[in-house]
């Protein structure tokens, strides 16, 4: 299986978002990012910038490093 960091990041973001019980729309509103952008990240279609990783991490109440911990994926 090919290692795709964009897809893995998207899956991790979905996991963290759902753990809070939030929709994509809620995450977008709370973070100030566009819902279509959040959706693209979750689908592995966006090469997310470090700044936005930090914004999403702060919004979700986790560390930026934990967002990149793909070993945590269920």
ABEGO torsion letter per residue (X at the ends): XBBBAAAAAAAAAAAAAAAAGBBAAAAAAAAGBBAAAAAAAAAGABBBBAAAAAAAAAAAGBBAAAAABAAABX
